[in-house]
Amino acid sequence: MTIHMLKLCVGVDEVADIAAWQARTMRDHPAPFHHTRMVPKRAAELVDGGSIYWVVKGVIQARQRIVAVNEFVDRSERKACELVFDPELVLVDPTPKRAFQGWRYLQLGDAPIDLTSSQVDAPQALMADLKDAMVW
């Protein structure tokens, strides 16, 4: 059974910043990845068609398919996790999300839908205004 992951993307202002960060990462690595201290107990469900949904500035804005969840031991000798993603960033219906720490599982039925190509082509200023108008 598939499940998704929800993660805050701290330090970025827009999805383009995620794309730039991952492009820099892929200069030295075959795929984008992210390290996290907590190892998901439901890793098999994440790689079975699951995606990571990125929260940027309080709004779920994009997703990437999770292709691998690799456990490793960090420099402090603690278990850690490397999440490996498909390089394609897919824009999703902007959905407000309150701040939280770490990451959370996201059920299939709760995940925002992907935007269509015509919605992606909407002017960025209009999309920003729509996000600002959303009520928590």
Wavefront OBJ file of the C-alpha trace (Angstrom):
o trace
v 0.000 0.000 0.000
v 1.354 3.414 -0.982
v 1.831 6.318 1.399
v 3.344 9.774 0.918
v 5.588 11.981 3.031
v 5.108 15.639 3.920
v 8.224 17.745 4.596
v 8.914 21.422 5.242
v 11.459 22.843 2.837
v 13.197 25.341 5.097
v 15.251 28.165 3.640
v 13.556 28.386 0.253
v 11.131 30.990 -1.037
v 9.714 29.123 -4.016
v 9.776 25.798 -5.831
v 12.461 27.109 -8.198
v 14.807 27.222 -5.188
v 14.232 23.488 -4.626
v 15.009 22.818 -8.291
v 18.231 24.863 -8.066
v 19.326 23.103 -4.842
v 18.723 19.706 -6.405
v 20.472 20.660 -9.654
v 23.566 21.528 -7.590
v 23.277 18.179 -5.777
v 23.043 16.266 -9.055
v 26.392 17.655 -10.230
v 27.986 15.074 -7.922
v 25.172 12.542 -7.435
v 22.943 10.648 -9.880
v 19.672 11.725 -8.201
v 18.467 14.345 -5.744
v 18.351 13.259 -2.106
v 17.718 14.501 1.400
v 19.124 13.259 4.699
v 16.971 13.061 7.797
v 17.638 11.716 11.288
v 14.474 9.655 11.569
v 14.178 6.477 9.507
v 10.604 5.905 8.307
v 9.090 2.688 9.599
v 6.899 2.573 6.488
v 9.744 2.872 3.961
v 8.411 0.061 1.763
v 5.127 1.946 1.354
v 6.973 5.165 0.482
v 8.933 3.573 -2.371
v 5.798 1.792 -3.632
v 4.677 4.844 -5.626
v 4.870 7.392 -2.807
v 6.042 10.977 -3.123
v 7.500 13.619 -0.875
v 5.282 16.698 -0.768
v 7.275 19.885 -0.175
v 5.827 22.618 2.049
v 7.235 26.009 1.032
v 6.319 29.112 3.018
v 3.369 27.365 4.695
v 1.916 25.927 1.481
v 2.253 22.441 -0.035
v 3.494 23.366 -3.519
v 5.326 20.471 -5.164
v 6.044 16.775 -4.967
v 8.679 14.300 -6.079
v 8.426 10.547 -6.330
v 10.491 8.730 -3.696
v 12.644 6.098 -5.387
v 14.679 4.827 -2.410
v 14.904 5.035 1.365
v 18.432 4.150 2.479
v 19.470 3.737 6.096
v 23.013 4.689 7.116
v 25.025 5.573 10.205
v 25.894 9.274 10.457
v 29.057 10.894 11.809
v 27.632 10.759 15.338
v 27.177 6.985 15.022
v 23.371 7.337 14.929
v 21.004 5.745 12.453
v 19.905 8.181 9.763
v 18.048 8.086 6.481
v 18.715 9.138 2.920
v 15.596 9.764 0.854
v 16.311 9.545 -2.873
v 13.942 11.289 -5.296
v 13.018 11.244 -8.931
v 14.474 14.506 -10.333
v 11.090 15.638 -11.701
v 9.408 18.254 -9.494
v 5.641 18.180 -10.017
v 3.664 21.272 -9.029
v 0.543 20.516 -7.002
v -2.589 22.395 -6.043
v -1.314 24.946 -3.481
v -2.593 23.748 -0.106
v -1.955 25.580 3.187
v -0.162 23.598 5.883
v 0.746 24.727 9.376
v 4.361 24.401 10.479
v 5.556 21.138 12.047
v 8.912 19.585 12.849
v 10.538 16.809 10.893
v 8.271 15.043 8.429
v 4.829 13.449 8.501
v 3.127 10.662 6.610
v 0.447 11.809 4.177
v -2.382 9.464 3.203
v -3.210 9.110 -0.500
v -6.619 10.735 -0.088
v -5.134 13.765 1.691
v -2.497 14.573 -0.938
v -3.050 17.650 -3.136
v -3.701 16.942 -6.804
v -1.113 17.679 -9.482
v -1.566 20.901 -11.429
v -2.344 20.678 -15.125
v -0.041 22.292 -17.669
v -2.480 25.195 -18.124
v -2.511 25.808 -14.369
v 1.284 25.709 -14.242
v 1.398 28.372 -16.957
v -0.669 30.786 -14.822
v 1.291 33.902 -13.925
v 3.321 33.387 -10.758
v 2.008 36.645 -9.250
v -1.564 35.360 -9.611
v -0.639 32.076 -7.942
v 1.036 33.991 -5.094
v -2.099 36.124 -4.637
v -4.243 32.988 -4.528
v -1.992 31.442 -1.867
v -2.141 34.640 0.200
v -5.936 34.615 0.022
v -6.224 31.065 1.381
v -7.765 30.780 4.819
v -6.143 28.522 7.427
l 1 2 3 4 5 6 7 8 9 10 11 12 13 14 15 16 17 18 19 20 21 22 23 24 25 26 27 28 29 30 31 32 33 34 35 36 37 38 39 40 41 42 43 44 45 46 47 48 49 50 51 52 53 54 55 56 57 58 59 60 61 62 63 64 65 66 67 68 69 70 71 72 73 74 75 76 77 78 79 80 81 82 83 84 85 86 87 88 89 90 91 92 93 94 95 96 97 98 99 100 101 102 103 104 105 106 107 108 109 110 111 112 113 114 115 116 117 118 119 120 121 122 123 124 125 126 127 128 129 130 131 132 133 134 135 136
